């Protein structure tokens, strides 16, 4: 697809059709790379993408309430009981 490079303030830009962006999985941001003299635009990965699925795999399907053993009922940390002086 041939596109026109347009002036945007002191910069230059390219208008990308919405359908093309959706087809390639772009949201609100992208990675812009230079590879072998070419500009390459890549969709950015979603922050924490896949964490929920990986967590579920790591717990063998246990529910969150089944993991309560990971948190102690009490802490034996001195500063939790002592009065703080500023």
N, CA, C and O atoms as a Maestro MAE file, in Angstrom:
{
 s_m_m2io_version
 :::
 2.0.0
}

f_m_ct {
 s_m_title
 :::
 protein
 m_atom[344] {
  # First column is atom index #
  i_m_mmod_type
  r_m_x_coord
  r_m_y_coord
  r_m_z_coord
  i_m_residue_number
  s_m_chain_name
  s_m_pdb_residue_name
  s_m_pdb_atom_name
  i_m_atomic_number
  :::
  1 25 0.854 -1.162 0.000 1 A "UNK " " N  " 7
  2 3 0.000 0.000 0.000 1 A "UNK " " CA " 6
  3 2 0.904 1.230 0.000 1 A "UNK " " C  " 6
  4 15 1.797 1.345 0.840 1 A "UNK " " O  " 8
  5 25 0.684 2.117 -0.908 2 A "UNK " " N  " 7
  6 3 1.443 3.359 -0.974 2 A "UNK " " CA " 6
  7 2 0.703 4.409 -0.153 2 A "UNK " " C  " 6
  8 15 -0.500 4.610 -0.321 2 A "UNK " " O  " 8
  9 25 1.445 5.082 0.746 3 A "UNK " " N  " 7
  10 3 0.850 6.128 1.583 3 A "UNK " " CA " 6
  11 2 1.658 7.409 1.431 3 A "UNK " " C  " 6
  12 15 2.823 7.388 1.033 3 A "UNK " " O  " 8
  13 25 1.024 8.504 1.753 4 A "UNK " " N  " 7
  14 3 1.663 9.808 1.664 4 A "UNK " " CA " 6
  15 2 2.243 10.187 3.020 4 A "UNK " " C  " 6
  16 15 1.600 9.987 4.051 4 A "UNK " " O  " 8
  17 25 3.449 10.731 3.022 5 A "UNK " " N  " 7
  18 3 4.058 11.232 4.258 5 A "UNK " " CA " 6
  19 2 3.593 12.671 4.415 5 A "UNK " " C  " 6
  20 15 3.822 13.509 3.543 5 A "UNK " " O  " 8
  21 25 2.933 12.949 5.542 6 A "UNK " " N  " 7
  22 3 2.345 14.271 5.767 6 A "UNK " " CA " 6
  23 2 3.101 15.024 6.851 6 A "UNK " " C  " 6
  24 15 3.793 14.424 7.674 6 A "UNK " " O  " 8
  25 25 2.963 16.337 6.840 7 A "UNK " " N  " 7
  26 3 3.590 17.188 7.848 7 A "UNK " " CA " 6
  27 2 2.660 17.272 9.055 7 A "UNK " " C  " 6
  28 15 1.463 17.529 8.921 7 A "UNK " " O  " 8
  29 25 3.241 17.049 10.248 8 A "UNK " " N  " 7
  30 3 2.512 17.185 11.510 8 A "UNK " " CA " 6
  31 2 3.381 18.072 12.392 8 A "UNK " " C  " 6
  32 15 4.289 17.582 13.062 8 A "UNK " " O  " 8
  33 25 3.108 19.373 12.396 9 A "UNK " " N  " 7
  34 3 3.969 20.312 13.120 9 A "UNK " " CA " 6
  35 2 5.356 20.291 12.509 9 A "UNK " " C  " 6
  36 15 5.503 20.434 11.295 9 A "UNK " " O  " 8
  37 25 6.385 20.113 13.347 10 A "UNK " " N  " 7
  38 3 7.758 20.022 12.858 10 A "UNK " " CA " 6
  39 2 8.128 18.597 12.458 10 A "UNK " " C  " 6
  40 15 9.242 18.356 11.994 10 A "UNK " " O  " 8
  41 25 7.214 17.662 12.630 11 A "UNK " " N  " 7
  42 3 7.483 16.252 12.339 11 A "UNK " " CA " 6
  43 2 6.779 15.830 11.062 11 A "UNK " " C  " 6
  44 15 6.124 16.636 10.401 11 A "UNK " " O  " 8
  45 25 6.920 14.585 10.732 12 A "UNK " " N  " 7
  46 3 6.225 13.997 9.592 12 A "UNK " " CA " 6
  47 2 5.493 12.757 10.073 12 A "UNK " " C  " 6
  48 15 5.892 12.148 11.066 12 A "UNK " " O  " 8
  49 25 4.448 12.383 9.395 13 A "UNK " " N  " 7
  50 3 3.686 11.222 9.816 13 A "UNK " " CA " 6
  51 2 3.031 10.514 8.656 13 A "UNK " " C  " 6
  52 15 3.068 10.981 7.518 13 A "UNK " " O  " 8
  53 25 2.434 9.388 8.958 14 A "UNK " " N  " 7
  54 3 1.722 8.575 7.982 14 A "UNK " " CA " 6
  55 2 0.369 8.238 8.581 14 A "UNK " " C  " 6
  56 15 0.289 7.803 9.730 14 A "UNK " " O  " 8
  57 25 -0.695 8.434 7.813 15 A "UNK " " N  " 7
  58 3 -2.030 8.037 8.276 15 A "UNK " " CA " 6
  59 2 -2.222 6.560 7.963 15 A "UNK " " C  " 6
  60 15 -1.978 6.104 6.846 15 A "UNK " " O  " 8
  61 25 -2.662 5.831 8.969 16 A "UNK " " N  " 7
  62 3 -2.882 4.398 8.806 16 A "UNK " " CA " 6
  63 2 -4.378 4.109 8.905 16 A "UNK " " C  " 6
  64 15 -5.021 4.542 9.862 16 A "UNK " " O  " 8
  65 25 -4.938 3.393 7.948 17 A "UNK " " N  " 7
  66 3 -6.366 3.077 7.995 17 A "UNK " " CA " 6
  67 2 -6.721 2.261 9.242 17 A "UNK " " C  " 6
  68 15 -5.978 1.364 9.642 17 A "UNK " " O  " 8
  69 25 -7.860 2.585 9.843 18 A "UNK " " N  " 7
  70 3 -8.314 1.908 11.054 18 A "UNK " " CA " 6
  71 2 -8.412 0.398 10.848 18 A "UNK " " C  " 6
  72 15 -8.001 -0.374 11.714 18 A "UNK " " O  " 8
  73 25 -8.949 -0.023 9.712 19 A "UNK " " N  " 7
  74 3 -9.103 -1.459 9.445 19 A "UNK " " CA " 6
  75 2 -7.753 -2.163 9.429 19 A "UNK " " C  " 6
  76 15 -7.644 -3.297 9.894 19 A "UNK " " O  " 8
  77 25 -6.731 -1.512 8.904 20 A "UNK " " N  " 7
  78 3 -5.390 -2.092 8.864 20 A "UNK " " CA " 6
  79 2 -4.822 -2.233 10.274 20 A "UNK " " C  " 6
  80 15 -4.214 -3.251 10.605 20 A "UNK " " O  " 8
  81 25 -5.023 -1.203 11.106 21 A "UNK " " N  " 7
  82 3 -4.557 -1.256 12.497 21 A "UNK " " CA " 6
  83 2 -5.247 -2.383 13.260 21 A "UNK " " C  " 6
  84 15 -4.597 -3.124 13.998 21 A "UNK " " O  " 8
  85 25 -6.548 -2.513 13.087 22 A "UNK " " N  " 7
  86 3 -7.301 -3.567 13.774 22 A "UNK " " CA " 6
  87 2 -6.863 -4.951 13.305 22 A "UNK " " C  " 6
  88 15 -6.738 -5.872 14.111 22 A "UNK " " O  " 8
  89 25 -6.631 -5.095 12.007 23 A "UNK " " N  " 7
  90 3 -6.214 -6.378 11.444 23 A "UNK " " CA " 6
  91 2 -4.876 -6.826 12.020 23 A "UNK " " C  " 6
  92 15 -4.633 -8.022 12.186 23 A "UNK " " O  " 8
  93 25 -4.005 -5.857 12.326 24 A "UNK " " N  " 7
  94 3 -2.670 -6.177 12.845 24 A "UNK " " CA " 6
  95 2 -2.609 -6.180 14.367 24 A "UNK " " C  " 6
  96 15 -1.551 -6.451 14.934 24 A "UNK " " O  " 8
  97 25 -3.726 -5.882 15.046 25 A "UNK " " N  " 7
  98 3 -3.772 -5.954 16.504 25 A "UNK " " CA " 6
  99 2 -3.221 -4.741 17.223 25 A "UNK " " C  " 6
  100 15 -2.766 -4.862 18.361 25 A "UNK " " O  " 8
  101 25 -3.248 -3.567 16.592 26 A "UNK " " N  " 7
  102 3 -2.757 -2.351 17.237 26 A "UNK " " CA " 6
  103 2 -3.833 -1.761 18.132 26 A "UNK " " C  " 6
  104 15 -5.016 -1.785 17.791 26 A "UNK " " O  " 8
  105 25 -3.417 -1.226 19.286 27 A "UNK " " N  " 7
  106 3 -4.341 -0.543 20.201 27 A "UNK " " CA " 6
  107 2 -3.961 0.937 20.222 27 A "UNK " " C  " 6
  108 15 -4.100 1.623 19.209 27 A "UNK " " O  " 8
  109 25 -3.482 1.437 21.365 28 A "UNK " " N  " 7
  110 3 -3.159 2.854 21.501 28 A "UNK " " CA " 6
  111 2 -1.680 3.168 21.373 28 A "UNK " " C  " 6
  112 15 -1.313 4.341 21.299 28 A "UNK " " O  " 8
  113 25 -0.822 2.165 21.344 29 A "UNK " " N  " 7
  114 3 0.610 2.429 21.228 29 A "UNK " " CA " 6
  115 2 1.264 1.346 20.384 29 A "UNK " " C  " 6
  116 15 0.683 0.289 20.135 29 A "UNK " " O  " 8
  117 25 2.490 1.634 19.949 30 A "UNK " " N  " 7
  118 3 3.216 0.685 19.107 30 A "UNK " " CA " 6
  119 2 4.708 0.870 19.314 30 A "UNK " " C  " 6
  120 15 5.158 1.909 19.797 30 A "UNK " " O  " 8
  121 25 5.463 -0.143 18.947 31 A "UNK " " N  " 7
  122 3 6.925 -0.070 18.939 31 A "UNK " " CA " 6
  123 2 7.340 0.284 17.516 31 A "UNK " " C  " 6
  124 15 6.885 -0.345 16.560 31 A "UNK " " O  " 8
  125 25 8.200 1.286 17.372 32 A "UNK " " N  " 7
  126 3 8.710 1.676 16.066 32 A "UNK " " CA " 6
  127 2 10.174 1.285 16.005 32 A "UNK " " C  " 6
  128 15 10.976 1.745 16.817 32 A "UNK " " O  " 8
  129 25 10.527 0.436 15.047 33 A "UNK " " N  " 7
  130 3 11.883 -0.088 14.924 33 A "UNK " " CA " 6
  131 2 12.451 0.263 13.557 33 A "UNK " " C  " 6
  132 15 11.705 0.459 12.598 33 A "UNK " " O  " 8
  133 25 13.773 0.341 13.474 34 A "UNK " " N  " 7
  134 3 14.454 0.485 12.196 34 A "UNK " " CA " 6
  135 2 15.229 -0.805 11.967 34 A "UNK " " C  " 6
  136 15 16.116 -1.152 12.746 34 A "UNK " " O  " 8
  137 25 14.887 -1.511 10.893 35 A "UNK " " N  " 7
  138 3 15.546 -2.777 10.569 35 A "UNK " " CA " 6
  139 2 15.949 -2.768 9.102 35 A "UNK " " C  " 6
  140 15 15.099 -2.688 8.215 35 A "UNK " " O  " 8
  141 25 17.251 -2.850 8.854 36 A "UNK " " N  " 7
  142 3 17.781 -2.909 7.486 36 A "UNK " " CA " 6
  143 2 17.244 -1.775 6.618 36 A "UNK " " C  " 6
  144 15 16.836 -1.997 5.478 36 A "UNK " " O  " 8
  145 25 17.245 -0.560 7.164 37 A "UNK " " N  " 7
  146 3 16.808 0.610 6.410 37 A "UNK " " CA " 6
  147 2 15.311 0.733 6.234 37 A "UNK " " C  " 6
  148 15 14.848 1.504 5.393 37 A "UNK " " O  " 8
  149 25 14.549 -0.011 7.008 38 A "UNK " " N  " 7
  150 3 13.086 0.041 6.928 38 A "UNK " " CA " 6
  151 2 12.502 0.387 8.285 38 A "UNK " " C  " 6
  152 15 13.051 0.021 9.324 38 A "UNK " " O  " 8
  153 25 11.391 1.091 8.265 39 A "UNK " " N  " 7
  154 3 10.643 1.343 9.497 39 A "UNK " " CA " 6
  155 2 9.683 0.179 9.704 39 A "UNK " " C  " 6
  156 15 8.962 -0.215 8.788 39 A "UNK " " O  " 8
  157 25 9.682 -0.360 10.908 40 A "UNK " " N  " 7
  158 3 8.800 -1.480 11.233 40 A "UNK " " CA " 6
  159 2 7.958 -1.074 12.432 40 A "UNK " " C  " 6
  160 15 8.494 -0.679 13.467 40 A "UNK " " O  " 8
  161 25 6.666 -1.168 12.298 41 A "UNK " " N  " 7
  162 3 5.728 -0.825 13.360 41 A "UNK " " CA " 6
  163 2 5.154 -2.121 13.918 41 A "UNK " " C  " 6
  164 15 4.586 -2.926 13.180 41 A "UNK " " O  " 8
  165 25 5.306 -2.318 15.240 42 A "UNK " " N  " 7
  166 3 4.888 -3.558 15.886 42 A "UNK " " CA " 6
  167 2 3.939 -3.219 17.040 42 A "UNK " " C  " 6
  168 15 4.224 -2.308 17.817 42 A "UNK " " O  " 8
  169 25 2.811 -3.940 17.165 43 A "UNK " " N  " 7
  170 3 1.921 -3.682 18.308 43 A "UNK " " CA " 6
  171 2 2.654 -3.948 19.618 43 A "UNK " " C  " 6
  172 15 3.428 -4.899 19.724 43 A "UNK " " O  " 8
  173 25 2.405 -3.105 20.611 44 A "UNK " " N  " 7
  174 3 3.027 -3.315 21.917 44 A "UNK " " CA " 6
  175 2 2.255 -4.394 22.660 44 A "UNK " " C  " 6
  176 15 1.038 -4.522 22.525 44 A "UNK " " O  " 8
  177 25 2.987 -5.157 23.438 45 A "UNK " " N  " 7
  178 3 2.355 -6.196 24.252 45 A "UNK " " CA " 6
  179 2 1.585 -5.526 25.386 45 A "UNK " " C  " 6
  180 15 2.030 -4.520 25.940 45 A "UNK " " O  " 8
  181 25 0.448 -6.079 25.721 46 A "UNK " " N  " 7
  182 3 -0.332 -5.559 26.836 46 A "UNK " " CA " 6
  183 2 0.406 -5.839 28.140 46 A "UNK " " C  " 6
  184 15 0.961 -6.921 28.332 46 A "UNK " " O  " 8
  185 25 0.407 -4.856 29.031 47 A "UNK " " N  " 7
  186 3 1.059 -5.025 30.323 47 A "UNK " " CA " 6
  187 2 0.401 -6.182 31.065 47 A "UNK " " C  " 6
  188 15 -0.825 -6.258 31.150 47 A "UNK " " O  " 8
  189 25 1.211 -7.069 31.593 48 A "UNK " " N  " 7
  190 3 0.762 -8.237 32.360 48 A "UNK " " CA " 6
  191 2 -0.105 -9.198 31.539 48 A "UNK " " C  " 6
  192 15 -0.894 -9.962 32.096 48 A "UNK " " O  " 8
  193 25 0.047 -9.151 30.218 49 A "UNK " " N  " 7
  194 3 -0.725 -10.062 29.367 49 A "UNK " " CA " 6
  195 2 -0.367 -11.505 29.701 49 A "UNK " " C  " 6
  196 15 0.809 -11.862 29.763 49 A "UNK " " O  " 8
  197 25 -1.373 -12.319 29.914 50 A "UNK " " N  " 7
  198 3 -1.163 -13.735 30.168 50 A "UNK " " CA " 6
  199 2 -0.843 -14.095 31.606 50 A "UNK " " C  " 6
  200 15 -0.691 -15.275 31.921 50 A "UNK " " O  " 8
  201 25 -0.738 -13.110 32.487 51 A "UNK " " N  " 7
  202 3 -0.384 -13.400 33.885 51 A "UNK " " CA " 6
  203 2 -1.428 -14.296 34.538 51 A "UNK " " C  " 6
  204 15 -1.071 -15.239 35.244 51 A "UNK " " O  " 8
  205 25 -2.696 -14.024 34.320 52 A "UNK " " N  " 7
  206 3 -3.759 -14.797 34.965 52 A "UNK " " CA " 6
  207 2 -3.688 -16.265 34.544 52 A "UNK " " C  " 6
  208 15 -3.810 -17.164 35.376 52 A "UNK " " O  " 8
  209 25 -3.491 -16.498 33.248 53 A "UNK " " N  " 7
  210 3 -3.402 -17.870 32.758 53 A "UNK " " CA " 6
  211 2 -2.182 -18.584 33.335 53 A "UNK " " C  " 6
  212 15 -2.275 -19.741 33.745 53 A "UNK " " O  " 8
  213 25 -1.039 -17.896 33.367 54 A "UNK " " N  " 7
  214 3 0.170 -18.516 33.905 54 A "UNK " " CA " 6
  215 2 0.044 -18.771 35.403 54 A "UNK " " C  " 6
  216 15 0.552 -19.775 35.904 54 A "UNK " " O  " 8
  217 25 -0.629 -17.870 36.125 55 A "UNK " " N  " 7
  218 3 -0.840 -18.075 37.556 55 A "UNK " " CA " 6
  219 2 -1.712 -19.305 37.781 55 A "UNK " " C  " 6
  220 15 -1.435 -20.128 38.653 55 A "UNK " " O  " 8
  221 25 -2.774 -19.417 36.975 56 A "UNK " " N  " 7
  222 3 -3.658 -20.577 37.107 56 A "UNK " " CA " 6
  223 2 -2.898 -21.874 36.839 56 A "UNK " " C  " 6
  224 15 -3.123 -22.876 37.518 56 A "UNK " " O  " 8
  225 25 -2.003 -21.861 35.860 57 A "UNK " " N  " 7
  226 3 -1.204 -23.057 35.562 57 A "UNK " " CA " 6
  227 2 -0.268 -23.390 36.718 57 A "UNK " " C  " 6
  228 15 -0.067 -24.559 37.051 57 A "UNK " " O  " 8
  229 25 0.301 -22.356 37.324 58 A "UNK " " N  " 7
  230 3 1.274 -22.595 38.392 58 A "UNK " " CA " 6
  231 2 0.625 -23.116 39.669 58 A "UNK " " C  " 6
  232 15 1.307 -23.696 40.514 58 A "UNK " " O  " 8
  233 25 -0.668 -22.918 39.820 59 A "UNK " " N  " 7
  234 3 -1.365 -23.369 41.026 59 A "UNK " " CA " 6
  235 2 -2.165 -24.640 40.779 59 A "UNK " " C  " 6
  236 15 -2.924 -25.074 41.645 59 A "UNK " " O  " 8
  237 25 -2.002 -25.235 39.613 60 A "UNK " " N  " 7
  238 3 -2.726 -26.461 39.257 60 A "UNK " " CA " 6
  239 2 -4.230 -26.300 39.429 60 A "UNK " " C  " 6
  240 15 -4.913 -27.237 39.842 60 A "UNK " " O  " 8
  241 25 -4.753 -25.109 39.111 61 A "UNK " " N  " 7
  242 3 -6.184 -24.885 39.159 61 A "UNK " " CA " 6
  243 2 -6.739 -24.578 40.530 61 A "UNK " " C  " 6
  244 15 -7.955 -24.440 40.661 61 A "UNK " " O  " 8
  245 25 -5.908 -24.462 41.573 62 A "UNK " " N  " 7
  246 3 -6.419 -24.132 42.907 62 A "UNK " " CA " 6
  247 2 -7.026 -22.732 42.888 62 A "UNK " " C  " 6
  248 15 -6.547 -21.846 42.180 62 A "UNK " " O  " 8
  249 25 -8.060 -22.549 43.656 63 A "UNK " " N  " 7
  250 3 -8.669 -21.235 43.787 63 A "UNK " " CA " 6
  251 2 -7.859 -20.394 44.764 63 A "UNK " " C  " 6
  252 15 -7.087 -20.930 45.559 63 A "UNK " " O  " 8
  253 25 -8.035 -19.073 44.704 64 A "UNK " " N  " 7
  254 3 -7.273 -18.161 45.561 64 A "UNK " " CA " 6
  255 2 -7.448 -18.491 47.037 64 A "UNK " " C  " 6
  256 15 -6.487 -18.409 47.802 64 A "UNK " " O  " 8
  257 25 -8.673 -18.868 47.457 65 A "UNK " " N  " 7
  258 3 -8.880 -19.172 48.868 65 A "UNK " " CA " 6
  259 2 -8.107 -20.422 49.296 65 A "UNK " " C  " 6
  260 15 -7.794 -20.580 50.476 65 A "UNK " " O  " 8
  261 25 -7.799 -21.302 48.354 66 A "UNK " " N  " 7
  262 3 -7.007 -22.491 48.667 66 A "UNK " " CA " 6
  263 2 -5.534 -22.151 48.876 66 A "UNK " " C  " 6
  264 15 -4.768 -22.978 49.370 66 A "UNK " " O  " 8
  265 25 -5.140 -20.945 48.502 67 A "UNK " " N  " 7
  266 3 -3.741 -20.539 48.607 67 A "UNK " " CA " 6
  267 2 -3.475 -19.709 49.859 67 A "UNK " " C  " 6
  268 15 -2.425 -19.076 49.965 67 A "UNK " " O  " 8
  269 25 -4.412 -19.702 50.808 68 A "UNK " " N  " 7
  270 3 -4.258 -18.891 52.011 68 A "UNK " " CA " 6
  271 2 -3.054 -19.311 52.841 68 A "UNK " " C  " 6
  272 15 -2.548 -18.526 53.643 68 A "UNK " " O  " 8
  273 25 -2.590 -20.545 52.651 69 A "UNK " " N  " 7
  274 3 -1.415 -21.001 53.400 69 A "UNK " " CA " 6
  275 2 -0.160 -20.207 53.037 69 A "UNK " " C  " 6
  276 15 0.839 -20.262 53.754 69 A "UNK " " O  " 8
  277 25 -0.210 -19.481 51.939 70 A "UNK " " N  " 7
  278 3 0.947 -18.680 51.542 70 A "UNK " " CA " 6
  279 2 1.113 -17.437 52.411 70 A "UNK " " C  " 6
  280 15 2.203 -16.870 52.487 70 A "UNK " " O  " 8
  281 25 0.033 -17.013 53.066 71 A "UNK " " N  " 7
  282 3 0.082 -15.827 53.916 71 A "UNK " " CA " 6
  283 2 -0.014 -16.248 55.372 71 A "UNK " " C  " 6
  284 15 -0.966 -16.930 55.752 71 A "UNK " " O  " 8
  285 25 0.948 -15.859 56.192 72 A "UNK " " N  " 7
  286 3 0.892 -16.236 57.607 72 A "UNK " " CA " 6
  287 2 -0.239 -15.494 58.320 72 A "UNK " " C  " 6
  288 15 -0.615 -14.390 57.926 72 A "UNK " " O  " 8
  289 25 -0.776 -16.116 59.374 73 A "UNK " " N  " 7
  290 3 -1.832 -15.481 60.160 73 A "UNK " " CA " 6
  291 2 -1.289 -14.300 60.951 73 A "UNK " " C  " 6
  292 15 -1.975 -13.292 61.124 73 A "UNK " " O  " 8
  293 25 -0.080 -14.424 61.423 74 A "UNK " " N  " 7
  294 3 0.545 -13.348 62.196 74 A "UNK " " CA " 6
  295 2 1.963 -13.145 61.696 74 A "UNK " " C  " 6
  296 15 2.554 -14.010 61.049 74 A "UNK " " O  " 8
  297 25 2.484 -11.977 62.017 75 A "UNK " " N  " 7
  298 3 3.885 -11.703 61.695 75 A "UNK " " CA " 6
  299 2 4.649 -11.531 62.995 75 A "UNK " " C  " 6
  300 15 4.118 -10.994 63.967 75 A "UNK " " O  " 8
  301 25 5.843 -11.968 63.013 76 A "UNK " " N  " 7
  302 3 6.697 -11.824 64.189 76 A "UNK " " CA " 6
  303 2 7.748 -10.756 63.928 76 A "UNK " " C  " 6
  304 15 8.943 -10.972 64.134 76 A "UNK " " O  " 8
  305 25 7.291 -9.624 63.480 77 A "UNK " " N  " 7
  306 3 8.206 -8.529 63.180 77 A "UNK " " CA " 6
  307 2 8.083 -7.491 64.283 77 A "UNK " " C  " 6
  308 15 6.994 -6.991 64.565 77 A "UNK " " O  " 8
  309 25 9.191 -7.180 64.890 78 A "UNK " " N  " 7
  310 3 9.249 -6.302 66.058 78 A "UNK " " CA " 6
  311 2 8.598 -4.944 65.811 78 A "UNK " " C  " 6
  312 15 7.878 -4.442 66.674 78 A "UNK " " O  " 8
  313 25 8.838 -4.345 64.651 79 A "UNK " " N  " 7
  314 3 8.340 -2.993 64.437 79 A "UNK " " CA " 6
  315 2 6.824 -2.940 64.252 79 A "UNK " " C  " 6
  316 15 6.249 -1.852 64.277 79 A "UNK " " O  " 8
  317 25 6.163 -4.080 64.067 80 A "UNK " " N  " 7
  318 3 4.711 -4.081 64.005 80 A "UNK " " CA " 6
  319 2 4.104 -3.789 65.376 80 A "UNK " " C  " 6
  320 15 3.022 -3.209 65.465 80 A "UNK " " O  " 8
  321 25 4.798 -4.189 66.444 81 A "UNK " " N  " 7
  322 3 4.283 -4.025 67.797 81 A "UNK " " CA " 6
  323 2 4.845 -2.796 68.504 81 A "UNK " " C  " 6
  324 15 4.197 -2.244 69.393 81 A "UNK " " O  " 8
  325 25 6.034 -2.368 68.120 82 A "UNK " " N  " 7
  326 3 6.696 -1.254 68.812 82 A "UNK " " CA " 6
  327 2 6.122 0.086 68.355 82 A "UNK " " C  " 6
  328 15 5.646 0.222 67.228 82 A "UNK " " O  " 8
  329 25 6.177 1.065 69.245 83 A "UNK " " N  " 7
  330 3 5.741 2.420 68.930 83 A "UNK " " CA " 6
  331 2 6.840 3.106 68.126 83 A "UNK " " C  " 6
  332 15 8.017 3.030 68.479 83 A "UNK " " O  " 8
  333 25 6.459 3.760 67.067 84 A "UNK " " N  " 7
  334 3 7.440 4.444 66.214 84 A "UNK " " CA " 6
  335 2 7.695 5.847 66.744 84 A "UNK " " C  " 6
  336 15 6.766 6.528 67.178 84 A "UNK " " O  " 8
  337 25 8.932 6.274 66.709 85 A "UNK " " N  " 7
  338 3 9.305 7.634 67.117 85 A "UNK " " CA " 6
  339 2 9.915 8.344 65.921 85 A "UNK " " C  " 6
  340 15 10.868 7.855 65.314 85 A "UNK " " O  " 8
  341 25 9.366 9.484 65.593 86 A "UNK " " N  " 7
  342 3 9.853 10.240 64.427 86 A "UNK " " CA " 6
  343 2 10.731 11.367 64.851 86 A "UNK " " C  " 6
  344 15 11.231 12.111 64.007 86 A "UNK " " O  " 8
  :::
 }
 m_bond[343] {
  # First column is bond index #
  i_m_from
  i_m_to
  i_m_order
  :::
  1 1 2 1
  2 2 3 1
  3 3 4 2
  4 3 5 1
  5 5 6 1
  6 6 7 1
  7 7 8 2
  8 7 9 1
  9 9 10 1
  10 10 11 1
  11 11 12 2
  12 11 13 1
  13 13 14 1
  14 14 15 1
  15 15 16 2
  16 15 17 1
  17 17 18 1
  18 18 19 1
  19 19 20 2
  20 19 21 1
  21 21 22 1
  22 22 23 1
  23 23 24 2
  24 23 25 1
  25 25 26 1
  26 26 27 1
  27 27 28 2
  28 27 29 1
  29 29 30 1
  30 30 31 1
  31 31 32 2
  32 31 33 1
  33 33 34 1
  34 34 35 1
  35 35 36 2
  36 35 37 1
  37 37 38 1
  38 38 39 1
  39 39 40 2
  40 39 41 1
  41 41 42 1
  42 42 43 1
  43 43 44 2
  44 43 45 1
  45 45 46 1
  46 46 47 1
  47 47 48 2
  48 47 49 1
  49 49 50 1
  50 50 51 1
  51 51 52 2
  52 51 53 1
  53 53 54 1
  54 54 55 1
  55 55 56 2
  56 55 57 1
  57 57 58 1
  58 58 59 1
  59 59 60 2
  60 59 61 1
  61 61 62 1
  62 62 63 1
  63 63 64 2
  64 63 65 1
  65 65 66 1
  66 66 67 1
  67 67 68 2
  68 67 69 1
  69 69 70 1
  70 70 71 1
  71 71 72 2
  72 71 73 1
  73 73 74 1
  74 74 75 1
  75 75 76 2
  76 75 77 1
  77 77 78 1
  78 78 79 1
  79 79 80 2
  80 79 81 1
  81 81 82 1
  82 82 83 1
  83 83 84 2
  84 83 85 1
  85 85 86 1
  86 86 87 1
  87 87 88 2
  88 87 89 1
  89 89 90 1
  90 90 91 1
  91 91 92 2
  92 91 93 1
  93 93 94 1
  94 94 95 1
  95 95 96 2
  96 95 97 1
  97 97 98 1
  98 98 99 1
  99 99 100 2
  100 99 101 1
  101 101 102 1
  102 102 103 1
  103 103 104 2
  104 103 105 1
  105 105 106 1
  106 106 107 1
  107 107 108 2
  108 107 109 1
  109 109 110 1
  110 110 111 1
  111 111 112 2
  112 111 113 1
  113 113 114 1
  114 114 115 1
  115 115 116 2
  116 115 117 1
  117 117 118 1
  118 118 119 1
  119 119 120 2
  120 119 121 1
  121 121 122 1
  122 122 123 1
  123 123 124 2
  124 123 125 1
  125 125 126 1
  126 126 127 1
  127 127 128 2
  128 127 129 1
  129 129 130 1
  130 130 131 1
  131 131 132 2
  132 131 133 1
  133 133 134 1
  134 134 135 1
  135 135 136 2
  136 135 137 1
  137 137 138 1
  138 138 139 1
  139 139 140 2
  140 139 141 1
  141 141 142 1
  142 142 143 1
  143 143 144 2
  144 143 145 1
  145 145 146 1
  146 146 147 1
  147 147 148 2
  148 147 149 1
  149 149 150 1
  150 150 151 1
  151 151 152 2
  152 151 153 1
  153 153 154 1
  154 154 155 1
  155 155 156 2
  156 155 157 1
  157 157 158 1
  158 158 159 1
  159 159 160 2
  160 159 161 1
  161 161 162 1
  162 162 163 1
  163 163 164 2
  164 163 165 1
  165 165 166 1
  166 166 167 1
  167 167 168 2
  168 167 169 1
  169 169 170 1
  170 170 171 1
  171 171 172 2
  172 171 173 1
  173 173 174 1
  174 174 175 1
  175 175 176 2
  176 175 177 1
  177 177 178 1
  178 178 179 1
  179 179 180 2
  180 179 181 1
  181 181 182 1
  182 182 183 1
  183 183 184 2
  184 183 185 1
  185 185 186 1
  186 186 187 1
  187 187 188 2
  188 187 189 1
  189 189 190 1
  190 190 191 1
  191 191 192 2
  192 191 193 1
  193 193 194 1
  194 194 195 1
  195 195 196 2
  196 195 197 1
  197 197 198 1
  198 198 199 1
  199 199 200 2
  200 199 201 1
  201 201 202 1
  202 202 203 1
  203 203 204 2
  204 203 205 1
  205 205 206 1
  206 206 207 1
  207 207 208 2
  208 207 209 1
  209 209 210 1
  210 210 211 1
  211 211 212 2
  212 211 213 1
  213 213 214 1
  214 214 215 1
  215 215 216 2
  216 215 217 1
  217 217 218 1
  218 218 219 1
  219 219 220 2
  220 219 221 1
  221 221 222 1
  222 222 223 1
  223 223 224 2
  224 223 225 1
  225 225 226 1
  226 226 227 1
  227 227 228 2
  228 227 229 1
  229 229 230 1
  230 230 231 1
  231 231 232 2
  232 231 233 1
  233 233 234 1
  234 234 235 1
  235 235 236 2
  236 235 237 1
  237 237 238 1
  238 238 239 1
  239 239 240 2
  240 239 241 1
  241 241 242 1
  242 242 243 1
  243 243 244 2
  244 243 245 1
  245 245 246 1
  246 246 247 1
  247 247 248 2
  248 247 249 1
  249 249 250 1
  250 250 251 1
  251 251 252 2
  252 251 253 1
  253 253 254 1
  254 254 255 1
  255 255 256 2
  256 255 257 1
  257 257 258 1
  258 258 259 1
  259 259 260 2
  260 259 261 1
  261 261 262 1
  262 262 263 1
  263 263 264 2
  264 263 265 1
  265 265 266 1
  266 266 267 1
  267 267 268 2
  268 267 269 1
  269 269 270 1
  270 270 271 1
  271 271 272 2
  272 271 273 1
  273 273 274 1
  274 274 275 1
  275 275 276 2
  276 275 277 1
  277 277 278 1
  278 278 279 1
  279 279 280 2
  280 279 281 1
  281 281 282 1
  282 282 283 1
  283 283 284 2
  284 283 285 1
  285 285 286 1
  286 286 287 1
  287 287 288 2
  288 287 289 1
  289 289 290 1
  290 290 291 1
  291 291 292 2
  292 291 293 1
  293 293 294 1
  294 294 295 1
  295 295 296 2
  296 295 297 1
  297 297 298 1
  298 298 299 1
  299 299 300 2
  300 299 301 1
  301 301 302 1
  302 302 303 1
  303 303 304 2
  304 303 305 1
  305 305 306 1
  306 306 307 1
  307 307 308 2
  308 307 309 1
  309 309 310 1
  310 310 311 1
  311 311 312 2
  312 311 313 1
  313 313 314 1
  314 314 315 1
  315 315 316 2
  316 315 317 1
  317 317 318 1
  318 318 319 1
  319 319 320 2
  320 319 321 1
  321 321 322 1
  322 322 323 1
  323 323 324 2
  324 323 325 1
  325 325 326 1
  326 326 327 1
  327 327 328 2
  328 327 329 1
  329 329 330 1
  330 330 331 1
  331 331 332 2
  332 331 333 1
  333 333 334 1
  334 334 335 1
  335 335 336 2
  336 335 337 1
  337 337 338 1
  338 338 339 1
  339 339 340 2
  340 339 341 1
  341 341 342 1
  342 342 343 1
  343 343 344 2
  :::
 }
}
